Amino acid sequence: MIEYHDAVVRVRYAETDQMGVVYHANYLVWFEVGRVELMRALGFEYKRMEKEDDCRIVVADVHCRYHHSAMYGRSSAHPDVHRGIPESRRQVFLRSDSRR
C-alpha cells in the first residue's frame, strides 16, 4: 500500500493578491487536489465510487497552519499527502510545502 504520495499544484496568478502571495483559502483547494490524486494513485475513482458504491468521503474537520507563503512565480505548492492511517484512527494528513 502507498505510504506517501506527492501531487504538484502550480500557483496560478488568479490565486494570489497583488503582491503575488497566495490567498490562504486556496490551500484547502490544493489539499483536495492532493486527496483526489492519492485516491487515484490507490486505484479509486471518486466519481465511480459515488455512483456505484453510493459512498462519499466527508471532510469533517480541517486545520491548517501556515509556516511560509506560497508565491506566484517563485514557487509551487506541493500538497504532500501522507497516509498515516493506523487502524484506530482513519485520517489522511496533508502538507503543503511551498518552499520548493
C-alpha positions as CSV (number, residue, x, y, z in Angstrom):
1,M,0.0,0.0,0.0
2,I,1.2,3.5,-0.7
3,E,2.7,5.3,2.3
4,Y,3.4,8.6,0.6
5,H,2.0,10.5,-2.5
6,D,3.1,13.8,-3.9
7,A,0.7,15.9,-6.0
8,V,2.2,19.1,-7.6
9,V,0.0,22.1,-7.9
10,R,1.4,25.2,-9.6
11,V,0.5,28.6,-8.2
12,R,-1.7,30.4,-10.7
13,Y,-1.8,34.2,-10.8
14,A,-5.6,34.3,-10.0
15,E,-4.8,32.6,-6.7
16,T,-2.7,35.5,-5.4
17,D,-3.1,39.0,-4.3
18,Q,-1.3,42.0,-5.9
19,M,1.9,41.1,-4.1
20,G,1.9,37.6,-5.5
21,V,1.1,35.9,-2.2
22,V,-1.4,33.1,-2.3
23,Y,-4.8,33.7,-0.7
24,H,-5.0,31.4,2.4
25,A,-8.2,29.6,1.4
26,N,-6.6,28.3,-1.8
27,Y,-4.5,25.8,0.3
28,L,-7.7,23.9,1.1
29,V,-8.5,23.6,-2.6
30,W,-5.0,22.2,-3.1
31,F,-5.5,19.8,-0.2
32,E,-8.5,18.4,-2.1
33,V,-6.3,18.0,-5.2
34,G,-3.9,16.0,-3.1
35,R,-6.7,13.9,-1.6
36,V,-8.2,13.1,-5.0
37,E,-4.7,12.3,-6.5
38,L,-3.9,10.0,-3.6
39,M,-7.2,8.1,-4.2
40,R,-6.4,7.9,-7.9
41,A,-2.9,6.5,-7.1
42,L,-4.6,3.9,-4.9
43,G,-6.8,2.9,-7.8
44,F,-10.1,4.6,-6.7
45,E,-12.1,6.9,-8.9
46,Y,-14.0,9.2,-6.7
47,K,-16.9,9.7,-9.2
48,R,-17.3,6.0,-9.8
49,M,-17.2,5.3,-6.0
50,E,-20.0,7.8,-5.5
51,K,-22.1,6.4,-8.3
52,E,-21.5,2.6,-7.9
53,D,-21.0,2.3,-4.2
54,D,-23.1,5.3,-3.0
55,C,-20.1,6.3,-1.0
56,R,-19.0,9.8,0.0
57,I,-15.8,10.8,1.7
58,V,-16.6,13.7,4.0
59,V,-14.2,16.3,5.3
60,A,-15.4,16.7,8.9
61,D,-12.7,18.9,10.2
62,V,-9.8,21.0,8.7
63,H,-6.9,22.6,10.4
64,C,-4.2,24.5,8.5
65,R,-1.1,26.1,10.0
66,Y,0.7,28.5,7.6
67,H,4.5,28.4,8.0
68,H,5.5,30.0,4.7
69,S,3.5,31.8,2.0
70,A,3.3,30.3,-1.5
71,M,4.1,32.9,-4.1
72,Y,3.3,33.3,-7.7
73,G,6.3,32.8,-10.0
74,R,8.7,31.9,-7.1
75,S,7.5,28.5,-6.0
76,S,4.9,25.9,-6.5
77,A,2.7,24.3,-3.8
78,H,3.2,20.6,-3.3
79,P,0.3,19.1,-1.3
80,D,2.4,16.1,0.0
81,V,-0.2,13.5,1.0
82,H,1.0,11.3,3.9
83,R,-1.1,8.3,4.7
84,G,-0.8,8.0,8.4
85,I,-3.7,5.7,8.9
86,P,-3.5,3.5,12.0
87,E,-6.4,1.1,12.4
88,S,-7.8,3.1,15.3
89,R,-7.8,6.5,13.6
90,R,-8.6,6.8,9.9
91,Q,-7.0,10.0,8.8
92,V,-5.1,11.5,5.8
93,F,-2.5,14.1,6.6
94,L,-1.9,16.8,4.0
95,R,1.1,19.1,4.0
96,S,1.8,21.9,1.5
97,D,5.4,22.7,1.1
98,S,5.7,26.0,-0.8
99,R,9.4,26.4,-0.3
100,R,10.3,24.1,-3.2
